[in-house]
Amino acid sequence: MTSSSSSGAALHDRLAVLSRTVAAVAGGYGLTALCTIVAARYLPMAPADAVMTATMLSFAIFTCAVIWVFAARSAWRAWAGLAAPALLLALAAWGGSMLA
C-alpha cells in the first residue's frame, strides 16, 4: 500500500505532465498561429511568398514550442514561456491590422 503523501505527489506529477501536454498542444498551436500571422504580414516579399514562407516556418516554430514546454523547469514556466511571446505577437498582429 502506498501512503497518502506519495499518492498526492503522484497526482501532482500527473497533473504537471497534463498541464505541459496541454501547453504543448494548445499553447504551441496558438503561438505558432500568431507567429505565422505576423510573419506572413511583415515578411518583405510578395504576399503569396510571404504566406508560404511563414507556413513552412510554422512547423519549426511548433516543434521548438513543444521542446520548450517539456524542457522548462516547471509547468508554470512552460506556460509563461508561451504566453509572453504570444502576447507580444498578438499585439504585433493587432497593431498591423489597425494600420491597414
N, C-alpha and C positions, 0 to 999 in steps of 0.2 A: 504494500500500500504506500502511496506517496503522501507526503504531508500537504497540508493546505497551502503552505507558503511556496512549495515547489510547483504546485499546480497553478497558483496565482502568477508565479514567474513565467510558467509555460504559456499561460493565456496572454500575458503581457507581450511575450516574444512573438506569439502568433499574430496578435493584433498589430504589432510593429511591422511584421512582414506583410500583412494585408494592407496596411497603410502605404507601405513602399510600393506594393504592386499596383494599387490604385493610382498612386502618384506617377508611377512609370507609365501606365497605360493612359489614364485620363489627363494628367498634368503634362506628360510628354507630348500627347497629341495636341493639347491646347497651345503649348509653347511652340511646337513645330508649325502649327497652322498660323500662328501670329508671325513667326519668322518668315514663313512663305509669303504671307500678305505683304509684309514690309519689304522684303527683298524684291518681290515682283513689282512693287510700286516704285522703288528707288534705284534699282539697277539701271545704269546708263546704257541702255540698248533698246532695240525695237521691242515693243510690248510683248509680242509673241515669244521672242527670245528670252526676255526677262522672266516670263511666266514659266517657260520650260526650264531655265536655269534654276529658278527658285524651287521648282518642284523636284528637280534632281537633287538639289542640296538638302531638301527636307528629309530624305532618307538618312543622310549622315547626321543631321540635327537630331532626329528622333533617336537614333542609336546612341548618340552622346548623352541625350537626356536620360535614357534608361540606364546607361552605365553610371551616370552621376547619381541617380537615385539610390542605387544599390552600393555605391562607394561612399556615400555620405555617412558621417558618424551616427546620426540618428534620423528617425523619420521626420522630425521637426526640421532639421537642416535640409533634408531632401525636399520637403515641401517649400521651404523658404528659398532654396536654390532654384526652384522652378518658378515660384511666384514673383520674385524680384525682377528677373528679366522679362517675364510675361507682362508685368505691369508696364515696364518701360516700352516694350514692343507695342502694347495696346495703345499707349499714349502716342507713339510714333504713327501707328496706323490711323488713329482717330485724328491726330493733327494733320496728317496728309489728306484725309478726306475733307477736313474743314478748309484746306487751302484750295482744293479742286473746284 
